[in-house]
Amino acid sequence: TPIISEIEFAGRYTDAKMICITGSNGKTTTTSLIYHIIKSAGYDVGLAGNIGKSLALQVAETPHKYYVIELSSFQLDNMYEFRANVAILLNITPDHLDRYEFKMQNYTDAKMRITQNQTEEDSFIFWNDDPIVTKELAKYNLKSHLCPFSEFKEEGCVGFIEDGKYKLNFPSDFEMPQADMSLRGKHNIYNSLAAGLACNIVGIDHETLHKGLSDFPGVEHRLEKVGKFQGVYYVNDSKATNVDACWYALESMTTPTILI
């Protein structure tokens, strides 16, 4: 009998819709944004996984109809029958390789487990410009609806930025001015596109979607503005715990920056 994760265990006792997010970077921001929007729409939703309360505890004591779940590779390793109705893979960059025999393929395989058990009724949202993700997809015969997103409009992409507008075209068309988005920085474009697609798929009305993308306050320790002193902005990005996360943060800066 294999050891199963808490997510796998809890999933066996609920028929709720599961919106699951993984990736080397951006998980918490994307998960929090989706939860913010779905909660704002009045849905009965819980926040679980790496953030929020234990999924098993919620299923047992305060069951919801929807769960937004942040999943690490560690949690995905011990999941077997669990099914994500909406699965999001933001990116794959080297991380936690000490756990995976220092083999990038082993880590990649763990991340791709988010797609296991998906059916034709489910959706898989992924970043179309990630070379590792697109290479891996060629190895899989996924039944779920593929929902790629990109910074710019590309063939097949259902989420992108075009002419200063944030656009989604699955399963319904939605657009809003990019300037209205509360999250700043290139990496947050990707996070916002993935989150918007997930919310569009579960049927959030477009007015609530626009509002949620506009008024999301962000997440602590992730490009969090701390204050301004003598013309210098101080930004707390202490959760940037790998090279790529730090790179994304620096890339989003629009003024001279000193990294501490």
C-alpha positions in Angstrom: 0.0 0.0 0.0 1.6 3.3 -1.0 1.8 6.3 1.3 -0.7 8.8 0.2 -0.7 12.6 0.6 -3.3 14.5 2.7 -4.7 15.9 -0.6 -5.2 12.4 -2.0 -6.8 11.2 1.3 -9.2 14.2 1.4 -10.1 13.9 -2.2 -11.6 10.4 -1.7 -14.3 11.9 0.6 -15.7 14.8 -1.5 -17.3 15.4 -4.9 -16.3 19.1 -4.8 -14.8 20.7 -7.9 -11.0 20.9 -7.5 -9.0 23.9 -9.0 -5.4 22.9 -8.5 -2.3 25.0 -9.1 1.4 24.0 -9.3 4.6 25.4 -10.8 8.0 26.3 -9.6 7.1 30.0 -9.2 3.8 31.9 -8.8 1.7 29.2 -7.1 0.7 31.2 -4.0 -0.1 34.4 -5.9 -2.2 32.6 -8.5 -4.0 30.4 -6.0 -4.8 33.4 -3.8 -6.0 35.4 -6.8 -8.4 32.6 -8.0 -9.7 32.2 -4.4 -10.2 35.9 -4.2 -12.3 36.1 -7.4 -14.4 32.9 -6.8 -15.1 34.0 -3.2 -16.1 37.5 -4.5 -18.6 35.8 -6.8 -20.4 34.3 -3.9 -19.3 30.7 -4.5 -19.0 28.2 -1.7 -15.2 27.8 -1.9 -12.3 26.7 0.3 -8.6 27.5 0.1 -6.2 24.6 0.7 -3.0 22.8 0.0 0.2 24.8 0.7 -1.9 27.7 1.9 -5.2 28.0 3.8 -6.5 25.3 6.0 -6.0 21.5 5.7 -8.1 20.1 2.8 -9.0 17.1 4.9 -10.1 19.2 7.8 -12.3 21.3 5.6 -13.8 18.2 3.9 -14.6 16.8 7.3 -15.8 19.8 9.2 -16.7 22.7 6.8 -17.2 21.1 3.4 -17.3 23.3 0.3 -18.5 22.9 -3.3 -15.2 24.2 -4.7 -11.7 24.1 -3.5 -8.7 26.1 -4.7 -5.6 24.1 -3.9 -1.9 25.0 -4.2 0.1 21.9 -4.8 3.8 21.4 -4.4 5.8 18.6 -6.1 6.0 16.9 -2.7 2.2 16.7 -2.5 1.8 15.6 -6.1 4.3 12.8 -5.5 1.9 10.9 -3.3 -1.3 11.5 -5.2 -2.8 8.6 -7.2 -6.5 8.7 -7.8 -7.0 12.5 -7.1 -8.5 14.4 -10.0 -8.1 18.1 -10.7 -11.2 19.5 -12.6 -9.1 22.5 -13.5 -5.3 21.9 -13.4 -2.8 24.8 -13.7 0.9 24.4 -14.4 2.5 27.8 -14.3 6.1 26.9 -15.2 8.9 24.4 -14.5 12.3 25.6 -13.4 15.0 23.9 -11.3 13.9 23.6 -7.6 14.0 21.0 -4.8 16.4 18.9 -7.0 17.9 17.4 -3.8 14.6 15.5 -3.4 14.7 14.2 -7.0 18.2 12.7 -7.2 19.3 15.9 -8.8 17.6 14.9 -11.9 15.4 17.6 -13.6 13.3 14.9 -15.3 12.2 13.5 -12.0 11.1 16.9 -10.8 9.3 17.5 -14.1 7.5 14.2 -13.8 6.3 15.2 -10.4 4.8 18.5 -11.6 3.1 16.8 -14.6 1.2 14.5 -12.1 -1.3 17.4 -11.8 -2.8 16.2 -15.1 -3.3 12.6 -14.0 -6.9 11.2 -14.0 -8.2 14.2 -15.9 -11.1 13.5 -18.3 -12.7 15.2 -21.3 -14.7 17.3 -18.8 -11.6 18.8 -17.3 -9.2 21.6 -18.3 -5.4 21.9 -18.2 -4.1 25.5 -18.1 -0.4 26.0 -18.9 2.2 28.5 -20.0 2.7 28.0 -23.7 6.2 29.6 -23.7 7.7 27.3 -21.1 10.1 25.0 -23.1 10.0 22.2 -20.5 6.2 22.1 -20.3 5.7 22.1 -24.1 8.3 19.4 -24.5 6.6 17.3 -21.8 3.2 17.7 -23.3 4.3 16.0 -26.5 4.8 12.8 -24.4 1.3 12.8 -22.9 -2.0 11.9 -24.5 -4.1 14.2 -22.3 -7.9 13.9 -22.5 -8.5 17.3 -20.8 -9.2 20.5 -22.7 -5.8 22.2 -23.3 -5.8 25.9 -22.4 -2.4 27.5 -23.1 -1.7 31.1 -22.3 1.1 33.4 -23.3 2.2 37.0 -22.9 1.4 37.7 -26.5 -1.2 36.3 -28.9 0.0 33.0 -30.3 -1.7 30.3 -32.3 -3.9 28.2 -30.1 -3.5 30.3 -27.0 -6.7 31.1 -25.1 -5.2 33.8 -22.8 -2.9 36.6 -23.8 -2.2 40.3 -23.9 -3.0 42.2 -27.1 -3.1 45.9 -27.8 -2.9 46.8 -24.1 -5.8 44.5 -23.3 -6.0 41.4 -21.2 -7.9 38.8 -23.2 -9.4 35.3 -22.6 -11.3 33.4 -25.3 -12.2 30.1 -23.5 -14.8 29.1 -22.7 -16.2 32.6 -23.3 -14.6 35.8 -24.6 -13.5 38.3 -22.0 -11.3 41.3 -22.1 -10.3 44.2 -19.9 -7.6 47.0 -20.1 -4.2 45.6 -18.9 -3.8 48.9 -16.9 -6.8 47.8 -14.7 -4.9 44.7 -13.4 -3.8 45.1 -9.8 -0.7 42.8 -10.1 2.4 44.3 -11.7 5.3 42.7 -13.4 5.7 40.3 -16.4 5.4 37.2 -14.3 2.2 38.5 -12.8 0.7 38.7 -16.3 1.2 35.0 -16.5 -0.3 34.5 -13.0 -3.3 36.7 -13.9 -3.9 35.0 -17.2 -3.9 31.5 -15.6 -6.2 32.7 -12.8 -8.6 34.4 -15.2 -8.9 31.3 -17.3 -9.6 29.1 -14.3 -12.3 31.5 -13.1 -13.8 31.8 -16.6 -14.0 28.0 -16.8 -15.9 27.6 -13.6 -18.4 30.2 -14.8 -17.5 33.4 -12.9 -19.5 36.3 -14.4 -17.3 38.8 -16.3 -18.1 41.8 -14.1 -16.8 39.9 -11.0 -13.8 38.7 -12.9 -12.9 42.2 -13.9 -13.3 43.5 -10.4 -11.3 40.6 -8.9 -8.4 41.1 -11.2 -8.5 44.8 -10.4 -8.8 44.9 -6.6 -6.7 41.8 -5.6 -4.4 43.1 -2.8 -1.5 40.7 -3.6 0.3 38.4 -1.2 2.6 39.1 1.7 6.4 38.8 1.0 5.8 38.7 -2.8 6.7 42.0 -4.4 5.0 43.6 -1.4 5.5 47.4 -1.3 6.7 48.2 2.2 7.1 52.0 1.9 9.0 54.9 0.4 11.8 56.8 2.1 13.8 59.7 0.5 12.5 58.8 -2.9 13.4 55.1 -2.5 10.7 52.4 -2.7 11.2 49.4 -0.5 9.7 46.1 -1.7 9.6 42.9 0.3 10.1 39.9 -2.0 11.6 37.6 0.5 9.6 34.6 -0.8 11.7 34.6 -4.0 13.5 31.5 -2.9 15.1 30.4 -6.2 17.0 32.1 -9.1 14.0 32.4 -11.4 11.8 33.9 -8.8 14.4 36.5 -8.1 14.8 37.1 -11.8 11.1 37.7 -12.3 11.1 40.2 -9.5 14.0 42.2 -10.9 12.5 42.1 -14.4 9.3 43.8 -13.0 11.2 46.8 -11.6 10.7 50.0 -13.5 13.1 52.2 -11.5 16.8 51.7 -10.4 16.9 48.8 -7.9 19.2 47.8 -5.1 18.7 44.1 -4.2 19.3 43.3 -0.5 
